[in-house]
């Protein structure tokens, strides 16, 4: 028989959250950082008990104060997003830095974002680049995508489309929708790779299938123009319709533009084709939930 924490983890892995919660409480109260972190996660997710973000934050802080990197990162996220507490960006940065110093790639990427945008810190693209690279080299998909963007735009590094493609591909291979969109754009415009509409469409489709609206709108355009595949008005209508339901009302690519493109395609379709496209749109579901909309 293992320790109470090991027994709690065993129960957690088999999905017996009530038993896991009962088992993890004693070692957490006795000061086990691992148990405190697990207890925090369970309260945050509502596993084995009602969701309680304040209680989650309390146990994360207990573990974080003992140097538990994952708890430090979670506490940073809660401070940043005002979950279970008032927003405190300075505390978020503090906990991200502590976790990053222990090799937590999520915190490295988040610190990079804060430096890039000038949140808490003075805007510093060189520091952003440093943290993005640290995260990227540890296999962090968002860090890889962000590093790719720095190379694409030549920010604190020589502009290098080939290097941008390399990092976009690493992130896209992990299923990050934004990176799939970026890699598709590189193939579409022939930047860092030979222009290849079929390859562009492949990556746009991967992002679109996750529910990423910008990729859905581009996919609609490609089907309507016969780029990367034979022209297909039903598919074009489908993707414009899906994009229109997700795009913001303002910005470079808007809901109104997607609706206008959908209606333009519909003008050349039969009622039966429109009905088919609408049916496909109604039945469509993302392959996995995208958090990047």
C-alpha positions, -999 to +999 in steps of 0.1 A: +000+000+000+014+034-009+013+067+009-021+085+013-011+109-016-002+079-038-036+063-030-053+096-037-036+098-071-045+062-079-082+070-071-079+102-092-065+084-122-094+059-122-119+088-120-130+081-084-129+118-074-148+115-042-124+089-029-094+109-042-107+140-024-111+122+009-077+106+006-058+138-004-071+161+023-050+146+052-016+148+035-025+183+022-033+194+057+000+179+069+020+200+044+025+178+013+029+203-016+019+176-041-013+169-022-020+206-018-017+211-055-039+181-063-065+194-038-064+228-055-069+213-089-099+193-077-116+223-061-109+243-093-124+217-115-152+206-092-140+171-089-153+152-059-168+183-045-186+214-057-164+238-077-148+263-053-122+286-068-114+304-035-106+271-019-086+261-050-066+294-047-059+287-010-044+253-016-025+265-046-009+292-025+000+266+002+018+245-024+033+275-042+048+289-010+067+256-008+080+260-044+056+238-063+060+251-099+026+239-113+009+255-083+028+287-088+017+288-124-020+281-115-018+308-089-004+332-115-033+324-139-059+330-111-043+363-102-042+373-139-077+363-147-093+373-114-105+338-106-114+334-069-097+367-061-093+403-073-071+407-104-036+413-093-012+415-123+018+421-102+012+389-082+005+371-115+039+381-128+056+372-095+042+336-096+048+332-133+084+342-128+089+318-099+074+289-119+094+299-150+126+298-130+118+261-122+113+253-159+075+257-162+070+264-199+034+277-195+047+304-172+076+312-196+051+318-224+028+339-202+058+360-191+067+365-227+032+377-234+033+402-205+066+416-217+054+417-253+023+437-244+038+458-217+016+444-189+031+452-155+066+454-171+077+481-196+071+467-231+102+448-239+102+426-271+137+413-263+125+399-230+094+386-247+116+368-273+138+353-245+108+338-227+091+327-259+122+309-270+126+292-236+091+279-238+094+269-274+125+249-268+107+230-242+080+220-267+054+245-257+031+250-286+020+286-279+056+296-272+066+280-306+039+299-324+048+332-307+085+327-315+074+320-351+056+354-352+087+371-339+107+357-368+079+365-393+079+401-383+116+405-376+111+415-340+144+414-321+156+388-346+164+391-383+132+386-403+133+350-415+102+334-431+119+300-431+126+301-394+090+313-388+077+283-408+098+260-387+083+271-354+048+274-368+051+238-380+063+226-346+032+242-330+008+231-357+020+196-354+008+197-318-027+209-330-025+245-321-052+262-343-035+296-345-003+279-356-022+259-382-037+291-395-002+308-396+014+278-414-015+278-439-009+315-446+028+308-452+020+282-478-008+304-493+015+333-499+047+313-506+066+327-476+095+305-465+081+276-485+070+272-521+035+285-527+011+256-524-026+262-522-034+225-515-010+225-486-024+258-474-059+244-475-048+214-455-036+235-426-065+260-428-089+230-427-072+217-395-077+250-378-112+254-392-122+220-379-113+232-344-137+261-347-111+288-355-133+314-373-105+331-393-095+298-408-131+290-416-135+323-434-103+317-455-114+282-463-147+296-476-128+319-499-106+291-512-136+269-520-154+298-536-124+305-558-112+269-565-079+274-547-063+242-534-094+222-544-121+222-571-146+251-566-174+239-543-201+265-535-217+242-509-184+240-490-178+277-494-213+285-481-208+261-452-175+277-440-187+312-445-218+304-425-197+289-396-173+318-397-201+343-396-215+327-364-181+331-346-163+362-360-164+395-340-185+424-354-154+446-357-119+440-370-100+432-401-121+401-408-157+406-395-189+387-392-204+412-417-177+403-443-183+366-438-220+370-443-215+391-474-193+364-489-218+337-480-246+357-496-224+363-527-219+326-531-255+318-524-266+340-553-252+314-577-265+284-559-297+264-563-322+262-534-312+226-529-275+234-527-283+261-501-304+237-481-276+212-482-250+237-470-273+249-442-278+213-431-241+207-430-236+239-410-263+229-385-247+194-380-211+206-379-192+202-346-155+210-339-130+182-337-119+197-304-127+228-284-107+258-296-098+284-269-084+308-294-115+323-310 
